[in-house]
């Protein structure tokens, strides 16, 4: 990675005042930097990888979760 790109990222981050955006960016970068690439992960496109990471972040918000009981009620015909 070039120093120029890192400088651009630092500059961009320094300009962001919205804490929610900063938290989301932090979570994405943290998830990206800690994931060990496996066979399946390596086969995903960058867009697919980003969607998976975004889903992970969204799943950490309790407001986005549905209880197991509710899922069972809503999908009883398939169980």
PyMOL CGO cylinders between C-alpha atoms (Angstrom):
from pymol import cmd
from pymol.cgo import CYLINDER

trace = [
    CYLINDER, 0.00, 0.00, 0.00, 1.32, 3.37, -0.88, 0.3, 1, 1, 1, 1, 1, 1,
    CYLINDER, 1.32, 3.37, -0.88, 1.93, 6.05, 1.69, 0.3, 1, 1, 1, 1, 1, 1,
    CYLINDER, 1.93, 6.05, 1.69, -0.19, 8.38, -0.43, 0.3, 1, 1, 1, 1, 1, 1,
    CYLINDER, -0.19, 8.38, -0.43, -3.28, 6.18, -0.02, 0.3, 1, 1, 1, 1, 1, 1,
    CYLINDER, -3.28, 6.18, -0.02, -2.80, 5.99, 3.74, 0.3, 1, 1, 1, 1, 1, 1,
    CYLINDER, -2.80, 5.99, 3.74, -2.44, 9.78, 3.87, 0.3, 1, 1, 1, 1, 1, 1,
    CYLINDER, -2.44, 9.78, 3.87, -5.66, 10.18, 1.89, 0.3, 1, 1, 1, 1, 1, 1,
    CYLINDER, -5.66, 10.18, 1.89, -7.47, 7.88, 4.29, 0.3, 1, 1, 1, 1, 1, 1,
    CYLINDER, -7.47, 7.88, 4.29, -6.14, 9.76, 7.31, 0.3, 1, 1, 1, 1, 1, 1,
    CYLINDER, -6.14, 9.76, 7.31, -7.17, 13.08, 5.78, 0.3, 1, 1, 1, 1, 1, 1,
    CYLINDER, -7.17, 13.08, 5.78, -10.64, 11.79, 4.96, 0.3, 1, 1, 1, 1, 1, 1,
    CYLINDER, -10.64, 11.79, 4.96, -11.15, 10.34, 8.44, 0.3, 1, 1, 1, 1, 1, 1,
    CYLINDER, -11.15, 10.34, 8.44, -9.98, 13.57, 10.05, 0.3, 1, 1, 1, 1, 1, 1,
    CYLINDER, -9.98, 13.57, 10.05, -12.71, 15.45, 8.16, 0.3, 1, 1, 1, 1, 1, 1,
    CYLINDER, -12.71, 15.45, 8.16, -15.56, 13.19, 9.32, 0.3, 1, 1, 1, 1, 1, 1,
    CYLINDER, -15.56, 13.19, 9.32, -17.48, 14.66, 12.26, 0.3, 1, 1, 1, 1, 1, 1,
    CYLINDER, -17.48, 14.66, 12.26, -20.30, 12.12, 12.37, 0.3, 1, 1, 1, 1, 1, 1,
    CYLINDER, -20.30, 12.12, 12.37, -19.54, 9.64, 15.15, 0.3, 1, 1, 1, 1, 1, 1,
    CYLINDER, -19.54, 9.64, 15.15, -21.88, 7.03, 13.70, 0.3, 1, 1, 1, 1, 1, 1,
    CYLINDER, -21.88, 7.03, 13.70, -19.98, 7.02, 10.41, 0.3, 1, 1, 1, 1, 1, 1,
    CYLINDER, -19.98, 7.02, 10.41, -16.68, 6.84, 12.26, 0.3, 1, 1, 1, 1, 1, 1,
    CYLINDER, -16.68, 6.84, 12.26, -17.89, 3.87, 14.32, 0.3, 1, 1, 1, 1, 1, 1,
    CYLINDER, -17.89, 3.87, 14.32, -19.08, 2.06, 11.22, 0.3, 1, 1, 1, 1, 1, 1,
    CYLINDER, -19.08, 2.06, 11.22, -15.81, 2.73, 9.43, 0.3, 1, 1, 1, 1, 1, 1,
    CYLINDER, -15.81, 2.73, 9.43, -13.86, 1.53, 12.48, 0.3, 1, 1, 1, 1, 1, 1,
    CYLINDER, -13.86, 1.53, 12.48, -15.89, -1.69, 12.63, 0.3, 1, 1, 1, 1, 1, 1,
    CYLINDER, -15.89, -1.69, 12.63, -15.40, -2.35, 8.92, 0.3, 1, 1, 1, 1, 1, 1,
    CYLINDER, -15.40, -2.35, 8.92, -11.67, -1.75, 9.09, 0.3, 1, 1, 1, 1, 1, 1,
    CYLINDER, -11.67, -1.75, 9.09, -11.33, -3.82, 12.25, 0.3, 1, 1, 1, 1, 1, 1,
    CYLINDER, -11.33, -3.82, 12.25, -13.26, -6.71, 10.72, 0.3, 1, 1, 1, 1, 1, 1,
    CYLINDER, -13.26, -6.71, 10.72, -11.30, -6.49, 7.48, 0.3, 1, 1, 1, 1, 1, 1,
    CYLINDER, -11.30, -6.49, 7.48, -7.95, -6.46, 9.27, 0.3, 1, 1, 1, 1, 1, 1,
    CYLINDER, -7.95, -6.46, 9.27, -8.70, -9.43, 11.54, 0.3, 1, 1, 1, 1, 1, 1,
    CYLINDER, -8.70, -9.43, 11.54, -10.28, -11.80, 9.04, 0.3, 1, 1, 1, 1, 1, 1,
    CYLINDER, -10.28, -11.80, 9.04, -7.99, -14.55, 7.87, 0.3, 1, 1, 1, 1, 1, 1,
    CYLINDER, -7.99, -14.55, 7.87, -8.66, -15.29, 4.28, 0.3, 1, 1, 1, 1, 1, 1,
    CYLINDER, -8.66, -15.29, 4.28, -9.91, -18.78, 3.67, 0.3, 1, 1, 1, 1, 1, 1,
    CYLINDER, -9.91, -18.78, 3.67, -10.79, -20.64, 0.53, 0.3, 1, 1, 1, 1, 1, 1,
    CYLINDER, -10.79, -20.64, 0.53, -14.39, -19.42, 0.38, 0.3, 1, 1, 1, 1, 1, 1,
    CYLINDER, -14.39, -19.42, 0.38, -13.55, -15.84, 1.43, 0.3, 1, 1, 1, 1, 1, 1,
    CYLINDER, -13.55, -15.84, 1.43, -10.91, -15.61, -1.27, 0.3, 1, 1, 1, 1, 1, 1,
    CYLINDER, -10.91, -15.61, -1.27, -13.45, -16.66, -3.90, 0.3, 1, 1, 1, 1, 1, 1,
    CYLINDER, -13.45, -16.66, -3.90, -15.78, -13.77, -3.07, 0.3, 1, 1, 1, 1, 1, 1,
    CYLINDER, -15.78, -13.77, -3.07, -15.57, -10.53, -4.99, 0.3, 1, 1, 1, 1, 1, 1,
    CYLINDER, -15.57, -10.53, -4.99, -14.63, -7.37, -3.10, 0.3, 1, 1, 1, 1, 1, 1,
    CYLINDER, -14.63, -7.37, -3.10, -18.29, -6.31, -3.24, 0.3, 1, 1, 1, 1, 1, 1,
    CYLINDER, -18.29, -6.31, -3.24, -19.43, -9.64, -1.78, 0.3, 1, 1, 1, 1, 1, 1,
    CYLINDER, -19.43, -9.64, -1.78, -16.80, -9.44, 0.96, 0.3, 1, 1, 1, 1, 1, 1,
    CYLINDER, -16.80, -9.44, 0.96, -17.98, -5.93, 1.85, 0.3, 1, 1, 1, 1, 1, 1,
    CYLINDER, -17.98, -5.93, 1.85, -21.60, -7.12, 1.98, 0.3, 1, 1, 1, 1, 1, 1,
    CYLINDER, -21.60, -7.12, 1.98, -20.63, -9.92, 4.36, 0.3, 1, 1, 1, 1, 1, 1,
    CYLINDER, -20.63, -9.92, 4.36, -18.71, -7.49, 6.57, 0.3, 1, 1, 1, 1, 1, 1,
    CYLINDER, -18.71, -7.49, 6.57, -21.61, -5.02, 6.53, 0.3, 1, 1, 1, 1, 1, 1,
    CYLINDER, -21.61, -5.02, 6.53, -23.98, -7.83, 7.53, 0.3, 1, 1, 1, 1, 1, 1,
    CYLINDER, -23.98, -7.83, 7.53, -21.67, -8.70, 10.41, 0.3, 1, 1, 1, 1, 1, 1,
    CYLINDER, -21.67, -8.70, 10.41, -21.71, -5.10, 11.61, 0.3, 1, 1, 1, 1, 1, 1,
    CYLINDER, -21.71, -5.10, 11.61, -25.50, -4.88, 11.29, 0.3, 1, 1, 1, 1, 1, 1,
    CYLINDER, -25.50, -4.88, 11.29, -25.93, -8.14, 13.21, 0.3, 1, 1, 1, 1, 1, 1,
    CYLINDER, -25.93, -8.14, 13.21, -24.15, -6.62, 16.20, 0.3, 1, 1, 1, 1, 1, 1,
    CYLINDER, -24.15, -6.62, 16.20, -26.99, -4.09, 16.65, 0.3, 1, 1, 1, 1, 1, 1,
    CYLINDER, -26.99, -4.09, 16.65, -29.75, -5.67, 18.79, 0.3, 1, 1, 1, 1, 1, 1,
    CYLINDER, -29.75, -5.67, 18.79, -32.34, -3.59, 16.92, 0.3, 1, 1, 1, 1, 1, 1,
    CYLINDER, -32.34, -3.59, 16.92, -31.58, -5.59, 13.76, 0.3, 1, 1, 1, 1, 1, 1,
    CYLINDER, -31.58, -5.59, 13.76, -32.07, -9.00, 15.39, 0.3, 1, 1, 1, 1, 1, 1,
    CYLINDER, -32.07, -9.00, 15.39, -35.15, -11.22, 15.41, 0.3, 1, 1, 1, 1, 1, 1,
    CYLINDER, -35.15, -11.22, 15.41, -35.74, -13.76, 18.15, 0.3, 1, 1, 1, 1, 1, 1,
    CYLINDER, -35.74, -13.76, 18.15, -35.69, -17.46, 17.34, 0.3, 1, 1, 1, 1, 1, 1,
    CYLINDER, -35.69, -17.46, 17.34, -39.31, -17.73, 18.47, 0.3, 1, 1, 1, 1, 1, 1,
    CYLINDER, -39.31, -17.73, 18.47, -40.41, -15.01, 16.03, 0.3, 1, 1, 1, 1, 1, 1,
    CYLINDER, -40.41, -15.01, 16.03, -38.57, -16.69, 13.17, 0.3, 1, 1, 1, 1, 1, 1,
    CYLINDER, -38.57, -16.69, 13.17, -40.29, -19.98, 14.01, 0.3, 1, 1, 1, 1, 1, 1,
    CYLINDER, -40.29, -19.98, 14.01, -43.72, -18.28, 14.12, 0.3, 1, 1, 1, 1, 1, 1,
    CYLINDER, -43.72, -18.28, 14.12, -43.13, -16.55, 10.78, 0.3, 1, 1, 1, 1, 1, 1,
    CYLINDER, -43.13, -16.55, 10.78, -41.82, -19.66, 9.03, 0.3, 1, 1, 1, 1, 1, 1,
    CYLINDER, -41.82, -19.66, 9.03, -43.80, -22.46, 10.68, 0.3, 1, 1, 1, 1, 1, 1,
    CYLINDER, -43.80, -22.46, 10.68, -44.92, -23.86, 7.32, 0.3, 1, 1, 1, 1, 1, 1,
    CYLINDER, -44.92, -23.86, 7.32, -41.29, -24.59, 6.37, 0.3, 1, 1, 1, 1, 1, 1,
    CYLINDER, -41.29, -24.59, 6.37, -40.29, -26.16, 9.68, 0.3, 1, 1, 1, 1, 1, 1,
]
cmd.load_cgo(trace, "trace")
